[in-house]
Amino acid sequence: MDIETVRAKMAAQVSRASQSAMASVFGWVFEVQDLVVYATLRHRRRPESTYLLRVVFDEFPRRAPSYVFVDHDTKQMTSGAWPPNVRHGAEPLGICTPGTREFHEHWHRGDAQHPWDPERYTFLATLQEIHRLMERGVGG
């Protein structure tokens, strides 16, 4: 798929998420840099707990986006950037939930129950699940 089509499909996903009621309720803030979206996630009951999620849309929708938490300042993946109990312990580091590349291509590759489907596992739906995991992991 050509890069302009990938960008357009990514932009549509980000637009739906940023205009959703969930973005307002959860206080999500998005920053787009080419085929990467940085989403700031804030715990609702513990607003001092914020995390930066890097979502890479290269090859979308053929492949699921890659979702990892990164340092706010350097935007590099570090162990301290992850909310408690969200990071999957196995390589590659990632979030084990449907909609993430790490889930579909590594830990559940070939799982007939959860085949990659960009219509089913949208950016918005995946963000909602990751936010739920983050809040549960941080507590509150």
C-alpha positions in Angstrom: 0.0 0.0 0.0 1.3 3.4 -0.9 2.4 5.8 1.9 -0.3 8.4 1.1 -3.0 5.8 1.6 -1.5 4.7 4.9 -1.4 8.4 6.0 -5.0 9.0 5.0 -6.2 5.8 6.8 -4.2 6.7 9.9 -5.5 10.3 9.9 -9.1 8.9 9.8 -8.4 6.7 12.8 -6.8 9.5 14.8 -9.7 11.9 13.8 -12.3 9.5 15.1 -10.4 9.0 18.3 -9.7 12.6 19.0 -13.4 13.6 18.3 -14.8 10.9 20.5 -16.5 11.3 23.8 -13.8 9.0 25.2 -11.0 11.4 24.3 -12.9 14.1 26.3 -13.6 11.9 29.3 -10.1 10.4 29.5 -8.3 13.7 28.6 -6.3 12.1 25.7 -3.9 14.5 24.0 -2.6 13.5 20.5 0.6 14.6 18.7 1.1 13.3 15.2 4.6 13.0 13.6 4.4 11.4 10.2 3.2 7.8 10.8 3.6 8.0 14.5 1.0 9.1 17.0 1.9 10.1 20.6 -1.0 9.8 22.9 -0.8 11.2 26.4 -2.9 9.1 28.8 -3.9 10.5 32.2 -5.3 8.5 35.0 -8.7 9.9 35.9 -8.5 9.6 39.7 -4.8 10.2 39.9 -4.1 13.0 37.3 -0.5 13.2 38.3 -0.1 9.8 36.7 0.5 10.4 33.0 2.0 8.1 30.4 3.0 8.7 26.8 1.9 6.0 24.3 3.7 5.7 21.0 1.6 4.2 18.2 3.4 3.5 14.9 1.1 3.1 11.9 3.6 2.0 9.3 1.9 -0.5 6.9 -1.6 0.2 8.3 -4.2 -1.3 7.7 -2.3 -4.4 6.4 -0.6 -4.7 9.8 -1.8 -3.6 13.2 -0.1 -0.5 14.7 2.6 -1.0 17.2 1.8 0.3 20.7 4.5 1.0 23.4 4.9 3.4 26.2 7.8 5.8 25.9 9.5 8.5 28.1 7.8 11.9 27.9 11.0 13.8 27.2 13.1 11.5 25.0 10.2 9.5 23.4 12.4 6.4 23.8 11.1 3.2 25.3 12.3 2.8 28.9 11.1 0.6 31.7 10.1 3.6 33.8 7.8 4.8 31.0 5.3 2.0 31.5 2.3 2.0 33.8 2.5 -0.8 36.4 1.1 -4.2 35.2 0.6 -3.2 31.5 3.8 -4.3 29.8 3.9 -7.8 28.6 7.1 -9.4 30.0 8.1 -11.3 26.9 10.1 -10.0 24.0 9.2 -7.9 22.2 8.0 -5.6 24.9 4.5 -4.5 24.2 0.9 -4.5 25.3 -0.9 -7.8 25.1 -4.3 -6.7 23.9 -6.1 -7.2 20.6 -5.4 -4.3 18.2 -1.7 -4.1 18.9 0.9 -5.4 16.5 2.7 -7.1 19.3 -0.5 -9.1 20.2 -1.4 -10.1 16.7 2.1 -10.8 15.3 3.9 -12.2 18.3 2.0 -13.6 21.3 -1.2 -14.6 19.5 0.0 -15.1 15.9 -2.4 -17.5 14.2 -5.0 -17.2 16.9 -8.3 -17.9 15.1 -10.2 -16.1 17.9 -8.4 -12.8 17.3 -7.3 -12.3 13.7 -6.1 -8.8 12.8 -9.1 -6.8 11.5 -8.7 -3.0 11.3 -12.5 -2.5 11.3 -12.9 -4.5 14.5 -9.7 -3.3 16.3 -9.8 0.4 15.7 -7.4 2.9 17.2 -10.2 4.2 19.4 -11.1 0.7 20.7 -7.5 -0.2 21.3 -6.8 3.1 23.2 -9.9 2.5 25.4 -8.6 -1.0 26.3 -5.1 0.3 27.0 -6.4 3.1 29.1 -8.5 0.6 31.1 -5.4 -1.5 31.6 -3.4 1.5 32.6 -5.9 2.7 35.2 -6.3 -0.8 36.7 -2.5 -1.2 36.8 -1.9 2.2 38.5 -4.8 1.7 40.9 -6.7 4.4 42.3 
